[in-house]
């Protein structure tokens, strides 16, 4: 492959089946992911990324951000700081309960997979180091779904800091994929006193890397990524600091990006609207070009 675009070999057959009407799309599950940023001395912020284990059924070996699916309990009553649920509902274009669940999933998954917690004892503070044994016990309980995120925060006397997140973009997994996600991407800055670690069982490596460097490695075919990951990395290269990226988030367009497949002159054309670099031309009997 010329670059690091993740492209499963079964896609052409599934695309054909969808076009023929023999494949019924599955409903996408709501999910959230966070582009965690920290400033560097070498120009521009670095972003925290993890490499999914090659054994993973979905995007194995690809680099991504901490994130995951919404837990139904993410709608539970929770101590909340920052913009109201109504504000988030308007920003995300969903009902208030759904907006809370999406924001809650973003914060919860960042803690579960990176050990970073966007919460504090007051509405204008953030917890410090979260690497002690007692924190790990609570994190493991969250991962195992033994406790909800609301219960975890209540036990710790913490409020979710929704003001530390900026909604960035929204991508929906193509209709021909067997595992589909309706994913909201957020940006956040690494809180002072906290540090990331590989806390995910789904990843075999984590890195802090500048978006420009990650994009260059993708272009060389050295880093494997899904379209939304490399697309957001390219977008982040425009900012000189984490604060600058966060300040730009409220003006970002959250219209969902959904891949489209069409038959055109004897081939299937797979395209992501607004992202021409990912377009694939698939001969009716061959591999993508």
C-alpha positions in Angstrom: 0.0 0.0 0.0 1.2 3.5 -0.8 0.3 4.9 2.7 -1.0 3.6 6.0 -4.7 3.6 5.2 -6.4 0.7 7.0 -8.3 -1.3 4.3 -9.8 -4.7 5.2 -9.5 -7.2 2.3 -13.2 -8.2 2.8 -14.5 -4.7 2.0 -15.0 -5.1 -1.8 -17.2 -8.1 -1.4 -19.2 -6.4 1.4 -19.6 -3.3 -0.7 -20.9 -5.4 -3.7 -23.3 -7.2 -1.4 -24.6 -3.9 0.0 -25.1 -2.5 -3.6 -26.9 -5.7 -4.6 -29.2 -5.6 -1.6 -28.0 -8.8 0.0 -26.3 -7.1 2.9 -28.4 -5.3 5.6 -26.5 -2.6 7.4 -26.2 -3.0 11.2 -27.2 0.0 13.4 -24.1 1.9 14.6 -23.4 2.0 18.3 -22.6 5.4 19.9 -19.0 5.9 20.8 -16.6 8.7 21.9 -12.8 9.2 21.5 -10.5 11.8 22.8 -7.5 13.4 21.2 -5.4 14.1 24.3 -2.9 16.9 23.7 0.1 18.2 25.5 2.5 21.1 24.5 6.0 20.4 23.4 9.2 22.5 23.0 9.7 21.4 19.4 6.8 23.2 17.7 3.1 22.3 18.1 1.4 19.9 20.6 1.8 16.2 20.7 -1.2 13.8 20.7 -1.5 10.6 22.7 -2.1 7.6 20.5 -2.3 3.8 21.1 -1.7 1.0 18.7 -4.5 -1.6 18.6 -3.3 -5.2 19.1 -3.0 -7.0 15.8 -5.4 -9.7 17.1 -8.3 -7.2 17.4 -11.2 -8.0 15.1 -11.6 -4.3 14.3 -8.7 -2.2 13.0 -6.0 -4.5 14.4 -2.6 -2.9 14.2 -4.0 0.5 13.6 -3.1 3.6 15.6 -6.0 5.4 17.3 -7.0 7.5 20.2 -8.4 6.4 23.6 -12.1 5.8 23.3 -14.9 3.3 23.1 -18.6 2.7 23.2 -21.2 4.4 25.3 -22.3 2.5 28.4 -26.1 2.7 29.0 -25.2 3.7 32.6 -23.4 6.8 31.2 -26.9 8.4 31.4 -27.1 8.0 35.2 -27.3 11.1 37.3 -23.8 12.5 37.6 -22.0 15.4 39.3 -21.4 17.7 36.4 -19.2 20.8 35.8 -18.9 23.1 32.8 -21.4 23.7 30.0 -24.9 22.3 30.8 -26.3 19.1 29.3 -28.7 21.3 27.3 -25.6 23.1 25.8 -24.0 19.9 24.9 -27.3 18.5 23.4 -27.4 21.5 21.1 -23.7 21.2 20.3 -23.9 17.5 19.5 -27.3 17.6 17.9 -28.8 15.0 20.2 -31.1 14.7 23.2 -29.8 15.8 26.6 -29.5 12.3 28.1 -27.7 11.1 25.0 -25.4 14.2 25.1 -24.5 13.4 28.7 -23.8 9.8 27.8 -21.5 10.7 25.0 -19.5 13.2 27.0 -19.4 10.8 29.9 -18.1 8.0 27.7 -15.4 10.3 26.4 -14.1 11.1 29.9 -14.6 7.5 31.2 -12.8 5.9 28.2 -9.9 8.3 28.5 -9.5 7.2 32.1 -10.0 3.5 31.4 -7.5 3.4 28.5 -5.0 6.1 29.3 -5.3 6.6 33.1 -6.1 10.3 32.6 -9.2 11.7 34.4 -10.9 14.9 33.4 -12.6 15.4 36.7 -12.1 17.3 40.0 -13.3 17.9 43.5 -14.6 21.3 42.6 -16.0 22.8 39.4 -12.7 24.6 38.7 -10.1 22.0 39.8 -8.7 18.7 38.4 -7.4 15.7 40.2 -3.6 15.2 40.2 -1.7 12.0 39.9 -4.0 9.0 39.4 -1.5 6.2 39.3 -1.7 4.8 42.8 -3.0 1.3 43.7 -6.3 2.6 44.9 -6.9 4.5 41.6 -6.0 1.3 39.7 -8.5 -0.7 41.7 -11.2 1.8 40.8 -10.1 1.9 37.1 -10.2 -1.9 36.9 -13.7 -1.9 38.4 -14.8 0.6 35.7 -13.3 -1.6 32.9 -15.0 -4.7 34.3 -18.3 -2.7 34.5 -18.6 -3.5 38.2 -19.3 0.1 38.9 -20.7 2.9 36.7 -18.8 6.1 36.1 -21.3 8.0 38.1 -20.8 5.7 41.1 -17.0 6.0 40.7 -17.1 9.8 40.7 -19.6 9.9 43.6 -17.4 7.6 45.7 -14.4 9.9 45.0 -16.3 13.1 45.5 -15.5 14.3 42.0 -17.3 16.2 39.2 -17.0 15.5 35.6 -15.3 18.5 33.9 -17.1 18.8 30.6 -15.5 22.2 30.1 -12.2 20.4 29.5 -13.5 18.8 26.3 -14.0 20.3 22.9 -16.2 18.5 20.4 -14.2 18.2 17.2 -15.8 16.0 14.6 -18.1 13.0 14.1 -17.6 9.9 11.9 -19.9 7.0 11.3 -18.5 3.6 10.3 -19.5 2.7 6.7 -22.7 0.8 6.2 -20.9 -2.3 4.8 -18.9 -2.8 8.0 -20.1 -5.6 10.3 -19.0 -3.5 13.4 -20.3 0.0 13.2 -19.8 3.0 15.4 -21.2 6.5 15.5 -18.2 8.2 17.0 -17.8 11.7 18.3 -14.2 13.0 18.5 -13.1 15.4 21.2 -10.0 17.3 22.0 -8.6 17.8 25.6 -5.4 18.9 27.2 -3.5 16.6 29.5 -4.2 18.0 33.0 -1.2 19.2 35.1 0.1 16.5 37.4 -1.3 13.6 35.4 0.5 11.3 33.0 -0.7 8.8 30.5 0.1 5.1 30.4 -1.0 2.1 28.5 -3.9 1.0 30.6 -5.9 -0.7 27.7 -6.0 -4.4 27.1 -6.7 -3.6 23.5 -3.4 -1.8 22.8 0.2 -3.1 22.7 1.8 0.3 22.5 1.2 4.0 23.3 3.0 7.1 22.1 3.1 10.8 22.3 3.7 12.1 18.8 3.3 15.4 17.0 0.4 15.3 14.4 2.9 16.4 11.7 5.2 13.5 12.5 2.4 10.9 12.7 0.9 12.1 9.4 4.3 11.9 7.7 4.8 8.3 9.0 1.3 7.4 7.7 2.2 8.9 4.3 5.3 6.6 4.2 3.2 3.6 5.1 4.9 3.2 8.5 1.8 3.8 10.7 -1.5 2.2 9.9 -4.6 4.3 10.6 -8.3 4.5 9.8 -9.5 7.5 7.8 -10.9 9.5 10.7 -7.6 9.2 12.6 -5.4 10.5 9.9 -8.0 13.1 8.9 -8.1 14.5 12.4 -4.3 14.4 12.7 -4.0 16.6 9.6 -6.5 19.0 11.1 -4.5 19.3 14.3 -1.3 20.3 12.4 -2.8 23.8 12.1 -2.4 24.5 15.8 0.6 25.6 17.8 -0.7 24.6 21.2 -3.3 22.5 23.0 -5.1 25.6 24.1 -5.3 26.9 20.5 -6.9 23.6 19.4 -9.4 23.7 22.2 -10.3 27.3 21.5 -11.1 26.3 17.9 -13.3 23.4 18.8 -16.6 25.3 19.3 -16.6 26.4 15.7 -15.9 22.9 14.3 -18.6 21.4 12.0 -20.0 18.2 13.5 -21.9 17.0 10.4 -21.3 13.3 10.4 -18.9 11.8 7.9 -20.1 8.6 6.4 -18.4 6.7 3.6 -20.4 6.3 0.3 -20.0 3.5 -2.2 -21.3 3.8 -5.8 -21.0 1.9 -9.1 -19.3 4.0 -11.8 -18.1 2.8 -15.2 -17.6 -0.8 -14.2 -16.0 -0.2 -10.8 -17.0 0.6 -7.2 -16.0 4.0 -6.0 -15.6 4.3 -2.2 -15.4 7.8 -0.9 -15.6 9.8 2.3 -17.4 13.1 1.6 -15.0 16.0 2.2 -12.0 13.8 2.4 -10.8 13.0 -1.2 -7.5 11.4 -0.1 -9.4 8.3 1.0 -11.2 7.6 -2.2 -10.8 4.1 -3.5 -11.5 2.7 -7.0 -12.4 -1.0 -6.9 -12.6 -3.0 -10.1 -15.7 -5.3 -10.1 -13.4 -8.3 -9.9 -10.3 -7.0 -8.3 -8.5 -5.2 -5.5 -8.8 -1.5 -4.6 -6.6 1.1 -6.3 
